[in-house]
Amino acid sequence: MSELIMTNLIERQRDWSLETFGPGRATDRICAHIREELIEITSTPDDLDEWVDVMLLAMDGAWRSVHTPGEIIRALHRKQSVNSSRQWPEPTSDQPCHHAV
């Protein structure tokens, strides 16, 4: 997905969220909503819409914490590169895998 398309997506989500929910950080509200969505994902892990709900909420939290669409996109690329360069253990269960220091 091109950076322009991602920027447009984040801006469209931001504009809709501002109009629908108003301004402000809303960190507690967004985190509570993400926790609810994670419970739904646990119940229906193949439901792509539930996964996307978490992504949209995460973007909402990112721009509400005063980051621009460009910063969010660069952070996504940066974090993916960081994670790709880390050493990860072989998963042995359905528990989280944590990178080696």
C-alpha positions in Angstrom: 0.0 0.0 0.0 1.5 3.3 -1.0 2.2 6.0 1.6 -0.3 8.3 0.0 -3.1 5.7 0.4 -2.1 5.1 4.0 -2.1 8.8 4.7 -5.5 9.2 3.2 -6.8 6.3 5.2 -5.4 7.7 8.5 -6.8 11.2 7.7 -10.2 9.8 6.8 -10.3 7.8 10.0 -9.2 10.9 12.0 -11.8 13.1 10.4 -14.6 10.6 11.1 -13.4 10.0 14.6 -13.2 13.7 15.4 -16.7 14.3 14.1 -18.2 11.3 15.8 -16.3 11.2 19.2 -14.9 14.7 19.5 -11.4 15.9 20.3 -9.0 14.8 23.0 -6.7 11.9 23.7 -9.4 9.5 24.9 -6.6 7.0 25.8 -8.6 5.1 28.5 -11.7 4.9 26.2 -9.7 3.7 23.2 -7.7 1.1 25.3 -11.0 -0.2 26.9 -12.5 -0.5 23.4 -9.4 -2.4 22.2 -9.7 -4.8 25.1 -13.4 -5.5 24.1 -12.3 -6.1 20.5 -9.6 -8.5 21.6 -12.3 -10.6 23.5 -14.3 -10.6 20.3 -11.2 -11.8 18.3 -10.7 -14.6 20.8 -14.3 -15.8 20.2 -14.1 -15.4 16.4 -10.4 -15.4 15.3 -11.2 -15.6 11.6 -13.3 -12.5 11.6 -11.2 -10.0 9.7 -13.4 -7.1 10.7 -12.6 -7.6 14.3 -8.9 -7.5 13.6 -9.4 -4.3 11.5 -11.3 -2.7 14.4 -8.2 -3.1 16.5 -6.1 -1.5 13.8 -8.4 1.5 13.4 -8.6 2.0 17.2 -4.8 1.9 17.3 -4.5 4.5 14.6 -7.1 6.6 16.5 -5.0 6.4 19.6 -1.8 7.3 17.7 -3.1 10.5 16.1 -4.9 11.5 19.3 -1.5 11.3 21.0 -0.5 14.1 18.6 1.2 12.1 15.8 0.7 13.0 12.2 -0.2 10.4 9.5 3.3 10.6 8.2 4.8 9.9 11.7 2.4 6.9 12.1 3.4 5.4 8.8 7.1 5.9 9.4 6.7 4.3 12.9 5.0 1.3 11.3 7.9 0.9 8.9 10.5 1.4 11.6 8.9 -1.0 14.1 8.5 -3.6 11.4 12.2 -3.3 10.6 13.2 -3.4 14.3 11.1 -6.6 14.9 12.5 -8.2 11.7 16.0 -7.7 13.0 15.4 -9.2 16.4 15.9 -12.7 17.5 12.7 -14.5 18.3 12.2 -17.9 20.1 10.3 -20.7 18.4 6.7 -20.5 19.6 5.9 -23.4 21.9 2.4 -22.6 22.9 -0.4 -20.1 22.4 1.4 -17.7 24.8 3.2 -14.5 23.6 6.7 -14.8 22.2 9.1 -12.1 23.4 12.3 -11.2 21.5 15.7 -11.7 23.0 17.3 -8.6 24.4 
